[in-house]
Amino acid sequence: MSELEDARQNLEEALNAIGKEEYYDHLKHPERFVEVNFPVSMDDGSKKVFTGYRSQHSTVRGPGKGGIRFSPNVNEEEVKALSIWMSLKCAVADIPYGGAKGGVIVDTEEISHAEEERLSRRYIDAIAEVIGVNHDVPAPDMNTTSKHMAWMMDEYSSDNREHRPGVITGKPVEAFGSEGRDVATGYGAAYVIERIIEDENLNPDELTAAIQGFGNAASPAVKKLIDMGVNVVAVSDHIGATYNENGFTREELTSCDNDPGIVCKAGEDLENGELLELEVDFLVPAAIENVITEENADNVSADYVVEIANGPTTREADEILEEKDITMVPGILANSGGVTVSYYEWVQNRTGEYWTKEEVLERLRENIQNAYEQFRQVQEEEDVYGRQAAYIMGARKIVEALESREYM
């Protein structure tokens, strides 16, 4: 099944569950899909034409929101699927955005820094007519960073002969970005775990967590969980995992001279697959997709799976985890801290009033914990498992926005 077929199936099942299947034909396609082909000046003086896309799935709840990825694997179906997912995600996070996604077919390993800047500027020129502060607000994604967003914001502003920082989010703080954006995804997941602990009246000091990953999202989650008093007993990178049954300090995991994203092997060596099967309270897959599958799901021994990565658990594995009575908090909710703080950045850009990191993170904490409570309520009312509950929650909010305008 392709990504687009999977996204549409998730959407259709959610609409059927709430008795709104008549909206499927309206929502299975993006409102607008654009393919652009644009030339870029290369360092050797030649011109090379690149292909890019922008899919705007739904703007009924607000401007489209979604990242821009640079990858040789970018394609039309992927971008359309991810824009559907962003519509649902923004609805689940309860922020006033719709869903969008974009990308360029390019291998960034094969172009220079200067070529990458020119590519970024030419792409934003090519899609400038379909984005805007009140219409579609891109952000970074795979192989793009805050630097790319600064280039794109600068180019868009130059084209319009006025400063428009709100057209792009995920920018550096020095270029009108938001404080707290760099830790928002990981902290958001930790705030969800904090609410679970509060709701279940648990003692953090008696809880254990294993985190698969140590990148831009996982590393802040590790830090925040340790600060909360949770015993982080295992952490991994792409090389392997390290384990200490008594838990690690942040310093033990970061004190060596490893590159960012590489964890210090301060404990017992484990394979990444072994980490997923540890007997812990919280398992946090925060690296890549499809790591919990029907092949290993029966060996998962955690009480809670809280996803930070996109799609780390397959459909078949979901069914097994449900049978094992493992509580699932899907990434569409648990990793929504990033898009939530992107919304805060957009608000700050529009008002000209900028918040401290503490203010941003406190707003995030309140918002994502409220979203989690809504998610739990849907689970109980609909008697469905985690991922389906989140999709129902998102689909219901999108349909309510459509019905308020009498679209059907």
C-alpha positions as CSV (number, residue, x, y, z in Angstrom):
1,M,0.0,0.0,0.0
2,S,1.4,3.4,-1.0
3,E,1.6,6.3,1.5
4,L,-1.2,8.1,-0.3
5,E,-3.5,5.0,-0.2
6,D,-2.7,4.5,3.5
7,A,-3.4,8.2,4.3
8,R,-6.7,8.0,2.4
9,Q,-7.7,4.8,4.1
10,N,-7.0,6.3,7.6
11,L,-9.1,9.3,6.6
12,E,-11.9,7.2,5.2
13,E,-12.0,5.0,8.3
14,A,-12.1,8.0,10.6
15,L,-15.0,9.6,8.6
16,N,-16.9,6.4,8.6
17,A,-16.5,6.1,12.4
18,I,-18.1,9.5,13.0
19,G,-20.8,8.9,10.4
20,K,-19.5,11.5,8.0
21,E,-18.4,9.3,5.1
22,E,-20.0,11.7,2.6
23,Y,-17.1,14.0,3.1
24,Y,-14.5,11.5,1.9
25,D,-14.7,12.4,-1.8
26,H,-14.2,16.1,-0.8
27,L,-11.2,15.4,1.5
28,K,-9.4,12.6,-0.3
29,H,-7.9,15.1,-2.8
30,P,-5.9,18.3,-2.0
31,E,-7.6,21.6,-2.6
32,R,-4.7,22.5,-4.8
33,F,-1.6,20.7,-6.0
34,V,1.2,22.5,-7.8
35,E,4.2,21.0,-9.7
36,V,6.9,23.5,-10.5
37,N,10.0,23.1,-12.7
38,F,12.7,25.8,-12.2
39,P,16.3,26.4,-13.3
40,V,19.1,26.9,-10.8
41,S,22.6,28.3,-11.6
42,M,25.2,25.7,-10.6
43,D,28.7,26.5,-9.5
44,D,30.3,25.5,-12.8
45,G,28.1,28.1,-14.6
46,S,25.6,25.6,-16.0
47,K,21.9,25.6,-15.4
48,K,20.0,22.6,-14.0
49,V,16.2,22.3,-13.9
50,F,14.7,20.9,-10.6
51,T,11.2,19.7,-10.0
52,G,9.3,20.6,-6.9
53,Y,5.8,20.3,-5.5
54,R,3.3,21.9,-3.0
55,S,0.2,20.1,-1.9
56,Q,-2.5,22.1,-0.1
57,H,-4.8,19.5,1.3
58,S,-7.2,21.7,3.3
59,T,-7.4,25.3,4.4
60,V,-10.8,25.2,6.0
61,R,-9.4,25.4,9.5
62,G,-6.8,28.0,8.7
63,P,-3.7,28.6,6.4
64,G,-2.1,25.4,5.1
65,K,0.8,24.2,7.3
66,G,3.5,21.7,6.4
67,G,7.2,21.3,5.8
68,I,9.4,21.4,2.7
69,R,11.7,18.4,2.2
70,F,14.7,18.1,-0.1
71,S,15.1,14.4,-1.1
72,P,15.7,12.4,-4.3
73,N,12.7,10.4,-3.2
74,V,10.2,13.3,-3.1
75,N,7.2,12.5,-5.4
76,E,3.6,13.6,-6.0
77,E,1.9,10.8,-4.0
78,E,4.2,11.3,-1.0
79,V,3.6,15.0,-0.8
80,K,-0.2,14.6,-1.2
81,A,-0.2,11.9,1.6
82,L,1.8,14.0,4.0
83,S,-0.5,17.0,3.4
84,I,-3.5,14.9,4.4
85,W,-1.6,13.9,7.5
86,M,-0.8,17.5,8.3
87,S,-4.5,18.5,8.1
88,L,-5.3,15.8,10.7
89,K,-2.3,16.7,12.8
90,C,-3.1,20.4,13.1
91,A,-6.7,19.5,14.0
92,V,-5.5,17.1,16.7
93,A,-3.1,19.7,18.0
94,D,-6.1,22.1,18.0
95,I,-4.2,24.9,16.3
96,P,-5.9,27.0,13.5
97,Y,-4.1,25.6,10.6
98,G,-4.9,23.3,7.7
99,G,-2.6,20.8,6.1
100,A,0.0,21.3,3.4
101,K,3.4,19.8,2.3
102,G,6.1,20.5,-0.2
103,G,9.4,19.2,-1.5
104,V,12.0,19.3,-4.2
105,I,13.6,16.3,-5.9
106,V,17.2,16.7,-5.1
107,D,20.1,14.8,-3.4
108,T,21.6,17.5,-1.1
109,E,24.8,15.4,-0.9
110,E,25.5,16.2,-4.5
111,I,25.2,20.0,-4.4
112,S,27.2,22.7,-2.7
113,H,26.1,25.0,0.0
114,A,25.9,27.9,-2.4
115,E,23.8,25.7,-4.9
116,E,21.5,24.7,-2.0
117,E,20.9,28.4,-1.2
118,R,20.1,29.2,-4.8
119,L,17.8,26.1,-5.0
120,S,15.9,27.2,-1.9
121,R,15.4,30.7,-3.2
122,R,14.3,29.5,-6.7
123,Y,11.9,27.0,-5.2
124,I,10.2,29.6,-3.1
125,D,10.0,32.0,-6.1
126,A,8.3,29.2,-8.1
127,I,5.6,28.5,-5.4
128,A,5.3,32.2,-4.3
129,E,1.9,32.6,-5.9
130,V,0.3,29.8,-3.9
131,I,1.8,30.5,-0.4
132,G,1.3,33.5,2.0
133,V,0.9,34.5,5.6
134,N,-2.9,33.9,5.4
135,H,-2.9,31.1,2.9
136,D,0.0,28.6,3.3
137,V,2.9,28.8,5.7
138,P,5.8,26.3,5.0
139,A,8.4,25.1,7.5
140,P,11.5,22.8,7.5
141,D,11.3,19.1,7.0
142,M,13.6,16.3,5.8
143,N,17.0,17.8,4.8
144,T,15.9,21.4,5.4
145,T,16.8,23.5,8.4
146,S,16.2,26.9,9.9
147,K,18.9,28.2,7.5
148,H,16.8,27.2,4.5
149,M,13.8,28.9,6.0
150,A,15.8,32.1,6.5
151,W,16.8,32.0,2.8
152,M,13.2,31.4,1.7
153,M,11.7,34.1,4.0
154,D,14.3,36.6,2.7
155,E,13.6,35.7,-0.9
156,Y,9.8,35.9,-0.5
157,S,10.1,39.3,1.3
158,S,12.5,40.6,-1.4
159,D,10.0,39.6,-4.1
160,N,7.2,41.4,-2.4
161,R,9.3,44.5,-1.5
162,E,8.3,44.3,2.1
163,H,9.3,42.3,5.2
164,R,7.1,39.2,5.6
165,P,8.6,36.9,8.2
166,G,5.3,35.2,8.9
167,V,5.3,33.4,5.5
168,I,7.8,30.8,6.8
169,T,8.2,29.2,10.2
170,G,11.1,27.3,11.7
171,K,13.5,30.2,11.1
172,P,16.5,31.0,13.3
173,V,15.7,33.1,16.3
174,E,18.0,35.8,14.8
175,A,15.8,35.8,11.7
176,F,12.4,36.2,13.5
177,G,12.1,32.6,14.6
178,S,10.7,31.6,18.0
179,E,12.4,30.7,21.2
180,G,11.9,27.1,22.1
181,R,11.3,25.8,18.6
182,D,14.5,23.7,18.7
183,V,13.2,21.6,21.6
184,A,9.5,21.8,21.0
185,T,8.9,18.3,19.5
186,G,10.8,16.5,22.2
187,Y,9.4,18.6,25.0
188,G,5.9,18.2,23.6
189,A,6.1,14.4,23.9
190,A,7.6,14.7,27.4
191,Y,4.6,16.9,28.4
192,V,2.2,14.2,27.2
193,I,4.1,11.7,29.4
194,E,3.9,14.2,32.3
195,R,0.1,14.3,31.9
196,I,-0.1,10.5,31.8
197,I,1.9,10.4,35.1
198,E,-0.5,13.0,36.6
199,D,-3.6,11.3,35.4
200,E,-2.5,7.9,36.6
201,N,-1.1,9.3,39.9
202,L,2.3,7.7,39.3
203,N,5.6,8.5,40.9
204,P,8.2,9.6,38.2
205,D,11.1,8.3,40.3
206,E,9.6,4.8,40.0
207,L,9.1,5.0,36.2
208,T,11.4,3.9,33.4
209,A,11.7,5.0,29.8
210,A,13.6,3.8,26.7
211,I,14.1,6.2,23.9
212,Q,15.0,5.0,20.4
213,G,16.9,7.9,18.9
214,F,19.0,10.9,20.0
215,G,18.4,13.4,17.3
216,N,16.8,16.9,17.2
217,A,13.5,15.6,18.6
218,A,14.7,12.7,20.8
219,S,17.5,14.5,22.6
220,P,15.3,17.2,24.1
221,A,12.8,14.5,25.1
222,V,15.5,12.6,27.0
223,K,16.6,15.8,28.8
224,K,13.0,16.7,29.8
225,L,12.2,13.2,31.0
226,I,15.3,13.1,33.1
227,D,14.4,16.6,34.5
228,M,11.0,15.2,35.4
229,G,12.6,12.5,37.4
230,V,11.8,9.6,35.0
231,N,14.6,7.0,34.9
232,V,15.8,7.0,31.3
233,V,17.4,3.5,31.2
234,A,18.1,3.2,27.4
235,V,18.9,5.6,24.6
236,S,20.1,4.8,21.1
237,D,21.4,6.3,17.8
238,H,21.8,4.7,14.4
239,I,24.9,2.8,15.6
240,G,23.3,1.1,18.6
241,A,21.9,1.6,22.1
242,T,23.2,2.0,25.6
243,Y,21.5,0.6,28.7
244,N,21.7,1.2,32.4
245,E,19.0,-0.3,34.6
246,N,19.4,2.5,37.2
247,G,19.0,5.3,34.6
248,F,21.3,7.8,33.0
249,T,22.1,11.4,33.8
250,R,22.1,13.8,30.9
251,E,25.8,14.4,31.3
252,E,26.5,10.6,30.9
253,L,24.8,10.6,27.6
254,T,26.5,13.8,26.2
255,S,29.9,14.3,27.9
256,C,31.9,12.5,25.2
257,D,33.1,14.2,22.0
258,N,30.5,12.5,19.8
259,D,28.8,14.4,16.9
260,P,25.2,15.7,17.5
261,G,22.7,12.8,17.4
262,I,25.3,10.3,18.6
263,V,24.8,9.1,22.2
264,C,27.7,8.4,24.5
265,K,27.8,4.7,25.2
266,A,27.9,5.1,29.0
267,G,26.2,1.7,29.8
268,E,25.7,-1.8,28.5
269,D,25.7,-2.1,24.7
270,L,22.4,-3.1,23.1
271,E,21.1,-3.5,19.6
272,N,18.3,-1.1,18.6
273,G,15.9,-3.9,18.3
274,E,16.7,-5.0,21.8
275,L,15.8,-1.5,23.1
276,L,12.3,-1.9,21.7
277,E,11.7,-5.0,23.8
278,L,12.9,-3.8,27.2
279,E,10.5,-4.0,30.1
280,V,9.9,-0.3,30.7
281,D,7.0,1.9,31.5
282,F,7.4,4.2,28.5
283,L,8.8,3.2,25.1
284,V,9.5,6.2,22.9
285,P,10.3,5.4,19.3
286,A,11.9,8.7,18.1
287,A,14.1,7.8,15.2
288,I,12.7,6.3,11.9
289,E,9.5,4.7,10.6
290,N,8.4,1.1,10.7
291,V,10.5,-0.1,13.7
292,I,7.6,-1.7,15.5
293,T,6.1,-4.3,13.1
294,E,4.2,-7.5,13.2
295,E,7.5,-9.3,13.5
296,N,8.5,-7.8,16.8
297,A,5.3,-6.2,18.3
298,D,4.6,-9.2,20.4
299,N,7.9,-8.7,22.2
300,V,7.2,-5.1,23.2
301,S,7.0,-5.1,27.0
302,A,6.3,-1.4,27.7
303,D,3.1,-0.2,29.3
304,Y,3.0,2.9,27.0
305,V,4.2,3.6,23.5
306,V,4.6,7.3,22.9
307,E,5.7,8.0,19.3
308,I,7.9,10.9,18.4
309,A,9.1,9.5,15.0
310,N,6.7,9.7,12.1
311,G,5.1,6.3,11.5
312,P,7.3,4.1,13.7
313,T,4.5,1.5,14.2
314,T,2.8,-0.3,11.4
315,R,-0.9,-1.1,11.1
316,E,-0.4,-4.8,11.8
317,A,1.7,-3.9,14.9
318,D,-1.0,-1.6,16.2
319,E,-3.4,-4.6,16.3
320,I,-0.9,-6.6,18.3
321,L,-0.2,-3.8,20.8
322,E,-3.9,-3.4,21.3
323,E,-4.3,-7.1,22.0
324,K,-1.5,-6.8,24.6
325,D,-3.3,-3.8,26.2
326,I,-0.4,-1.5,25.6
327,T,-1.5,2.2,25.6
328,M,-0.5,3.9,22.4
329,V,-0.1,7.7,22.0
330,P,0.4,8.2,18.2
331,G,2.9,10.6,16.7
332,I,0.1,12.7,15.2
333,L,-0.5,13.9,18.7
334,A,2.8,13.1,20.6
335,N,5.1,14.9,18.1
336,S,2.8,17.9,17.4
337,G,4.9,20.2,19.7
338,G,6.9,21.3,16.6
339,V,4.0,22.4,14.6
340,T,2.4,24.0,17.7
341,V,5.4,26.2,18.3
342,S,5.5,26.9,14.5
343,Y,2.1,28.4,15.0
344,Y,3.4,30.4,17.9
345,E,6.2,31.7,15.7
346,W,3.6,32.8,13.1
347,V,1.6,34.6,15.7
348,Q,4.6,36.4,17.0
349,N,5.6,37.4,13.5
350,R,2.2,38.8,12.8
351,T,1.9,40.7,16.1
352,G,5.5,41.8,16.4
353,E,5.4,40.7,20.1
354,Y,8.0,38.1,20.9
355,W,7.8,35.7,23.8
356,T,10.5,34.2,26.1
357,K,11.4,30.5,25.8
358,E,9.7,29.9,29.2
359,E,6.4,31.5,27.8
360,V,6.6,29.5,24.6
361,L,7.1,26.2,26.4
362,E,4.4,26.9,29.0
363,R,1.9,27.6,26.2
364,L,3.0,24.4,24.5
365,R,2.6,22.4,27.7
366,E,-0.9,23.6,28.2
367,N,-1.9,23.1,24.6
368,I,-0.6,19.6,24.1
369,Q,-1.8,18.4,27.4
370,N,-5.3,19.7,26.6
371,A,-5.1,17.9,23.2
372,Y,-4.1,14.7,25.0
373,E,-7.2,15.0,27.3
374,Q,-9.4,15.4,24.2
375,F,-7.7,12.3,22.7
376,R,-8.4,10.3,25.8
377,Q,-12.0,11.4,25.8
378,V,-12.4,10.2,22.2
379,Q,-10.8,6.9,23.0
380,E,-13.3,6.3,25.8
381,E,-16.4,7.6,23.9
382,E,-15.7,5.7,20.7
383,D,-14.0,2.7,22.4
384,V,-11.2,2.7,19.8
385,Y,-7.4,2.2,20.0
386,G,-4.9,5.1,20.1
387,R,-4.2,5.8,16.4
388,Q,-7.8,5.5,15.3
389,A,-8.9,7.8,18.1
390,A,-6.5,10.5,17.0
391,Y,-7.7,10.3,13.4
392,I,-11.3,10.4,14.5
393,M,-10.5,13.5,16.6
394,G,-8.8,15.2,13.6
395,A,-11.4,14.3,11.1
396,R,-14.2,15.4,13.3
397,K,-12.7,18.9,13.7
398,I,-12.2,19.2,10.0
399,V,-15.7,18.2,9.2
400,E,-17.1,20.6,11.9
401,A,-15.2,23.4,10.1
402,L,-16.6,22.4,6.8
403,E,-20.2,22.1,8.1
404,S,-20.0,25.5,9.7
405,R,-19.6,26.8,6.2
406,E,-22.3,24.5,4.8
407,Y,-19.9,23.0,2.2
408,M,-22.1,19.9,1.6
